[in-house]
Amino acid sequence: MSDYTENDKHQDLQVLHSMGYAQELERRMSSFSNFAISFSIICILSGGINSLAQATAGAGGAAIGIGWPLGCLISGVFALGMAQIASAYPTAGGLYHWGSILGNRFTGWLTAWFNLLGLVTVLGAINAGTWGFFSGSIAGWFGINVDTTTSAGFANQIIFVAMITAVQALINHLGIKLTAKLTDFSGYLIFATAIALTLVCLFGASSWEISRLWTFTNYSGLPQGDAPVWPHTEDMWYIFALGLLLPIYTITGYDASAHTSEETVKAAHSVPRGMVSSVIWSAFFGYLMLVAFVLAIPNMDDAAKQGWNVFFWTLDSVGNPFIVKLLYVAIFVSQFLCGLATVTSVSRMIFAFSRDGGLPASKLLASVSRRYRTPSIAIWVGSVASVLFVWGASLVTIAGSSAYTIVVSCTVIFLFLSFAIPIALGISAIGTAKWPKMGPWDMGAGLYRVVAGLVILSMIVIFVIGVQPPNQWALYITVGFLILTGIVWVAFENRRFKGPPIGEEVARRKAEIAAAEAAIGER
């Protein structure tokens, strides 16, 4: 980062101080590293592979050929709106901060809880998905029991998730420099593996039946004799809409660029670029990879019958066994690094919210390791919470319920709601005392309002899709959470929670900021 001058450092500090915060975290991430951490969490080799059955056992080839770009466009408008706000307010846990400044204490507090719940449960879902990929590809090489209907297989799942989460947390604990190097590597690995997988599928395909990409076929209710991916329906547009969860679930996680703002150089420029570029490149390379995969499928009808096993069934059918094994290893490493980057995002959200007293034991959760300059307690608390989520959800799943997929659907709703709240608040706040300057990454107030309007429409679409059968309980869970948060706010938090420093409170923190930075050697 030889181009990071003392003047750049001064500007980053000045922006952070103007919002009432000290430079406690270590600012070591380059612009590429900020892009790479979001690109790593999006990870087209994770959601794009583990959720394939939502398309192949839904509306068939068109669910990818048409559904993927449509779903990516929906996610992309959120990234644009968030990027504009991030340029003006580049802080850790940015969404919570934006929701407070552009709205009020309650909207900030609500945004924080939506984002925090979404991040913790998505971390659990990512690492549980990594177990699913491991069990279908690599576990057999070592004779590991992967049948989670047995006590031994269930124990192996929980031990596996706990172990990789612990390693991810340890790496994060040891400093942002190590984490950034690994997520930088992850960015290159995802590019290379996606291209290699695309080539294997294209060259292994018996024929390139391009028409598959716009052919709608209703595969709902498959696989038969097992829990179907989607319940049977005669409504093609309904099943196509459900398939949009594949790209919408995959193309998320770009809020990581905002969460690591205080560790990124030239944050007001780098963070918005990291957000938008991570979505663009993930959408593009993900589309190439998935189009090649659809073309490689030996038979679409047989593929639908494979259910969640469709990726392994197809790749084993068309690829050289040795090359396929290499791809499995590369994909597994990418999925592990996806979880690593998510731990970073979760911990910064916990740190930022706690810094303003938003969580119990806030002083402890907002503490920073003097040696490693990381929010160490927040890292381990977020990681343990995600493992407990996987354990609890798996217990219910073993009991014969689809609770796990319902909760995952809720996390998507929670995450996108946390994205939508500050963006929507920005419509009226932009150009006022709450948001007087756009930031150096500037799309213009008029275009921002258009984007924000599209975000509101997209949020309605995501919510409607997310609460459809088999995830209809997601509606009750979401409404129940809103009622619970309302009660907690009125009964407790409205009197206790002060929110982020605003106005005169920023000026009063000058001495506190100087002391905090002196304690960790920043000054």
C-alpha positions, 0 to 999 in steps of 0.5 A: 500500500505504498500509495497510502500517504500520510495525507490519506491516513489523516483524511481517514482519521478525520472522517472517523473522528467526525463521527465520534469514533477512535481508530482502534482497529488496524487500517491495513486493508487495501482497496482490493482487500475490501473488494475481496472480503465481499467477493469471498462472502458472496462466493459463487462457489458456495451459494451458487453450488449448494443451492443449485437444486432450487433451480434445477428442481424448480423451473428447470434451465430457465431458472438459471438462464433467466432467473440468475441475471434477474436475481442478481439485478435485484441484489445489485440495486441494494449494493448501489444504495448502500455504496452511496451511503457508505461513501459518506459514512464509512464506519464499522457496522455501517448499516447500524450507523446509517440507520441511526443517523439517517433516521433515529435511535429506533431505526438504527437499533432495529437495523442493527438487530436485523443485520446481526441476526442475519449475519450470525445465522448466515455464518451458520448456514454457510458452514453447514453448507460447507459440511453438506459439500464436504459430505457429498464430495470429500468425506467419502475419501476418508470413510467419514459417516455423513448420515445425519439421521444417525447419532454418529453422522449428526455428531460428525456434522456438529463437530465439523462445523464447530471445528472450521468455525473455530479455525475461522475465528482464530485466524480473525483473532490473529489480526486483519493482516492475516485475514486480508491475505487469505481473503485476497487469496480467496478472491483469486481462487474463486475466479480461477476455480469458477473458470476451471469449472466452466471449462470442465462443464463446457468440454464435458457436455455431450452437446450444447443445448442452448435452448435449455437456458430459456426453457421453463419446465415445472419440476416441483415436487421432485425428487419423489420418495424424498423430501422434495426441494419445492412442494408440487404446484401447477403454477410455473411463475410461482415456482420460477419466483421461488427459484430466484432465491438461488441468486438472491441468497448467493449475491449477498454479503457485500455489506462486509465492505462496509463492516470493515470500513475502519480497517480499509485505506481511503475508505470513502472511495474503496468501500463503495467500489468494493461493494459494487464491483464484488456484485458485478464480478460475482454476477458475471462469473457466476452466470458463466459458471452456471450456464456451463453447468446447465449445458453439461447436465446429461438430462434435465429430467434426471437432474431434477430427480437428483434433488440437492445432489445435482451438482455432484451427479452432473460433475461426476458424469462429465468430468475427468475423475482426477480433475473433478477431485481437484475442483472439489478441493478448491471449492471446499477451500473457497467455502471455508474462506467464505466462512472466514470472511463472514466471521470478520463481518459478524464480529465488526457488526457486534463490535460497532453495535456494542461500542454504542451500548447496543448489546449486553456486556457492551464494554466487553464486546467492544473491547479491542485486543491491543496485540492484534488490534481485532475485536477478539471477544466479538469474534468468538461470541459471534462464532459460538452463536453461529455454531449453536444455531446450526446445532439447534436447527439440526436437532429440529431437522432431525425431528422431521421438520424443515425448520432449518430451511425456514430459518435460513429463509428468515435470515435472507429477509432479515439481511435485506431488511437491514439493507433496505431500512437505511437506504429508504431513510436516505430518500428524505434525509439526503441533502438535509442536516442528516446527510449534507454531503454525498461522499466522494463516490457520488451517483447524484441525489436524483439517481440515488432516489431512483435506486432507493425506490427500486430497493423498496420494490425489491424488498417487497419481492424478496419478502413475498418470495421468502414466506411462500411454502415450504417456508411459510413459517418465515412470515410468522417468525418475521412478524413475531420478531418485529412484535418482540423487538417493539416490546423490548424497545418500548419497555427497555431500550428506548430509555437506555440506548443512546445510539451513535454520537451525533452533534455535540456528543461528537465534540465531547468525545475528543479527549476519549478518542485521543486516549483510546488511540494513545492506548493502542499506539495509533498516535 
